[in-house]
Amino acid sequence: MITNKSRLLDTFELVEHFVINVLGVELTEENYGMVPKIVEAELNLENFDHLNVTYNSKAYRNYFSREDEHRLNLRKAIVEELLVEKRLASDDDIQLGKGGAAPIKPLRQDGEAFIIIGLPASGKSKIANHIADEFGAYILDSDYAKRKLPEYEKLQFGATLVHEESTNIIFGESKKIGFKSLLQNLEEYKINCVIPKIGSKIEGILHLNELLNLNGYKCHIILIELDRIKSTRRALKRFMRTKRYVPLGLIFDGYANEPSLTYYKLKSDYRENFESFGIISTDVNIGESPKFVEGTENSPVLAFKEENDG
């Protein structure tokens, strides 16, 4: 996950400088524990061999689901759970045997796909839940599948370890996965879906758009707007609360303004590919509603405009 586009945060001095001078967070004796925890997480990621991800390697797989046959059965079971079980109030409560991706309200088969892009910790999940409830849509989020894989919570680099596998469980990205992904199950019946993505690479969104269009979906693009400093601060707070680590330098330096650039590039050059465009700002105080920024005709973000105006 750490790339050459993001700074190293693998020493106390580097983390202290980043937290104080870049994020503007005051270090005290009470909160200083975040520094060694960040360093430990970064060192684990640096030393992890990405050839050993669980999708194609047995090296770090759980003993009870290590063999390919058992692993395939596990992936099928996760898809089944996500299809059948309704969404939980908190994503953090999802685990194998508990929680799914099905809408809380009656599902709809309108062939609508809502692609939500934005930085990690920018508030995509809250908006995704709102739209899923409004349109009777499944949420296609690889994080849901990650939480059901046994390795996810056992190691600090667990999210990286199971990333490719969870992506295939949700989207079926590889040519031969041996089972029907969650998206492939929904496509048969044109069931509405909400897809949270970072959107750092326009090619990835265009590929997803093409895949959905080929299967009869109308795609909407929604940008969650929050600057990189605040997103990185929120990611740091989430890490301290949940131990779920996304490299802070990757958010700040790597992803940075890429989701916004992707949105405007799509709106400028690929407008005909999408049913609507809209922007929501989550730069609000805790408990306040997100702010409507812009929305074209048919965009679900227009509901936020009505709420803000009201």
N, C-alpha and C positions, 0 to 999 in steps of 0.2 A: 504493500500500500504506500509506503514512503517512496517518493520519486525524487529525481534530481531537480524537480521544480520546487521542492519544499525544503525548508531549512532543517538542519539537524537540531534535535533537542535531547541529546543523549548525555549531557552533563548538568550538574547542578547550576553552574554559571550560565550556561546557555538558556536553561529553563527560566531561571530567575530574571535574566535580562528580557526574555520574551514576555513573561507574565507581567512584569512591572512596566517596561518601556513601550511595549507594543499593545498589550491588552489593557493596560492601565489599571491592573489589579494590585492593590496594596498587599504585600506579604506581611503576615504577623506570625507570632509564635503559634497561634491557634490554627491558622490555615496553611502553615508551611509544609505540612505533610503531603500536600499536593505535588511538591517538587520531586521528591524521590519516587513517588508513584508514577509521575509522567516519565521520568528517566527510565524506570524499570520497564514500563510499557514500550517505550521507544527502542530500548536495547533488545527486547524480545522480538520486536518486528524486524529490526535490522539483521538479526541472526537467524531468522526463519527462512528456510529454503522453500521457495514458492513452487518447486517441483513436487512438494509433498502435500499439496492440498488434497482434501478428502475425496474430491470427485474422481481422481484417477490414481491415487496412491493409498496404500494401506498403512503407511508409516505411523500416522497419528489417529487412525480410526479407533473408535471404541471397540474393545475386545468382542462384545456381543453382537456387533454389526460390522465386523471387519471384512468378512468375505464378500465377494461381489454379489453373490446370490442373496445373502442376507441384507446387503446394502440396497439392492434393488427393491426388495420387499419393504424396507424402511421408507424409501422414497415414495413408493406407491401409497403406503399408509399415511404419509404426511399429506400427499395430495388429497386423499379421501377425507382426512380430518378438516383440511382447509375448505373443501367443498361443502361438507355437511355442517360443520360447527359454525355458529354465529360469532361475529367479532366481539372481543372482550372490550370492556371500558378502557382498560390500560394495556398497551402492547407489551409492557414489561411482564404481564402475567401469563403470556403465551408460553406453553411448553408442550412436549409430546403428551397427547391425551387430553389436552385442555386448550380450547380456543381455536377459532377458525377465521376464515376470510369472508364468510357469507354476510350479507347485509342484515342489520337488525330489523329493518322494515321490509315489507314484501319486495322481492327482487323484480326487476323489470327487464324486458327483452327488447330494448329499443335500438340495440346496436350502437350505443354511445360509449366512447372511451375518453376518459379525462386524464390527460398526462400532466402531472404536477411536477414542476422542476424548481430546484432551489438548493441552497447550501445545506449541509448536515446541520441539524439542530436549529434550523430556521423556522420550524413549525409546520412542515409539510403534513405530518400525521394528523394534526388537528383539522386542517383544511380538508384532507382526504376523507376523514371520518364524516365531516359535515356534508360533503358532496355525495358520499356513499349513501348516507341516510336520505338525502334529498332525491336521489335518482335510483334508489334500490339497486346499488352496484356492489359488486365484490371489490375488495382491495387486493391488488396484485403487488405485493411488497415482498421482496426477497428476505427482508428481516423477519417476516412471519415464519418462513421456512427455517431460517437460521436458528431461531429459538427452539425449534423442535429437533434439531440435530444434536446428538449427545455431546459433541466436542465443543459446542459454542461457548458454554459457560465454564469449561474446565481449564482453559488456558487464556492468558491475556490476549493472545493473538487469535483467539477462537473465531472471531468474525472474519478475519482474513482466511483462516484455514478452511472454512465452510462456504466461502462466498460463491465460488463457481458452482458448487453442488446446489446451493439454495437457489441460485439464478436459474439453473436447469429445472428444478422442481417447479418453479413458478412459470417460466417462459419457454422451457424446452429449447434453449439456444443451440445446443449441439445437434448435429444431424441425426445421431443415433443415441437416444437416451433410454430406450427399452420400456418406456411407459408414457402415458399421456400427461403432459404438464397441466398445471391449473389453467393456464390460458387456453390451451388446446381443448380442454373440457368446456370452457365458457363459449368459445368460438362457434361450436356446433349449434348453439341456441341463441347467438347474438345477445348474450346476457351483458348488461352494462358493467363496466369496470373502471376503477380508478387506479392509476399507475404512478406512484411516487418515484421520481428519479432525480439524481443530482443535476443532470443535463449539462455536464461539463464539456461533452463532446457532441457537436451538432450531428455528426455522422450516426451516433447511437440513437438519437431521437428520430432521425429520418428513417433509419432502418426499422425501428419500432412502428413508426407511422405507416411505412410501406407494408409491413406484415399485417397490421390491423386493417388497413384499407383493402388489402387482398381478400380478407375474410369478412368484408362487408361492414366494417365499423366506420363511423364518422368520428374523427379525432378532434378534441379540444385541447388547447395548450394553456396552462395556467402557471404563471411565474409567482413564486413566493419571494417577495423582496425583503431582504434584511442584509445590512452591510456585513462584510467579512469579520470586522472586529466583534460585533455583537454576536454573530453566529459562533465564532470561536470561543467567546466567553461562555455562551450557553452550552457548547459542547464540553467545555471544561467542567462546568457545574454538573452536567449530566454524568460525566465520567466519575466524578467524586461520589455521586449518588448511586450509580448503577454499576460501576466498574466497566462500562461499555466504552472502549476507547477508540476514537477516530483520531488519527495523527493531527495534532493541532496545526502544525506547519503545513500539512497538506490542505487543510481547510483554508488557511490564511493565504498561503503562497500558491498552491496548486490549483484549487478550485476557484478561489478568489471571486472575480467578477464573471467567470465563465457562464454560469446559468443565465445571467442577464444578457450577455452577448449572444448566447444561443437563442434566447427568446426573440430578440430584435432581428437577428439574422433570419430566423424562420418567418417572422412577420413580414420582413422586407422581401425575401427572395422565394419563399415557399408558401405564400399565403393561400394559394388554391388547394394545398394539400390538407388544410385544416378547416374545421367547421367554425371555430371561433378562437379568439385570443383574449387573455385577461391577466391582470396583475393584482395581487393582494399584498399589502404590506403587513408584516407581523411585528413591526417596530412600534409596539404598544406596551403599556404597563400590564403586569400580571392581572388577569381577570377582565381586561378590556377586549372588545371585539376587534378582530383584524380590520384594517382600513382598505376600502376600495380605492384603487388607483386608476385603472382603466379597464374597459371591457367592450368588445365588439358585440354585435347582435348575436343572440343565442348563447353567449358566454354565461356559465353558471356563477361567475363572480358578480354579476349584476345584482344578485340577491344580497350581497354584502353592501352594495351601494344603497339599496332600499333600507337595510338595517342601519347603516351609518346616518342616512338622512332622517330616519325615524327617531 
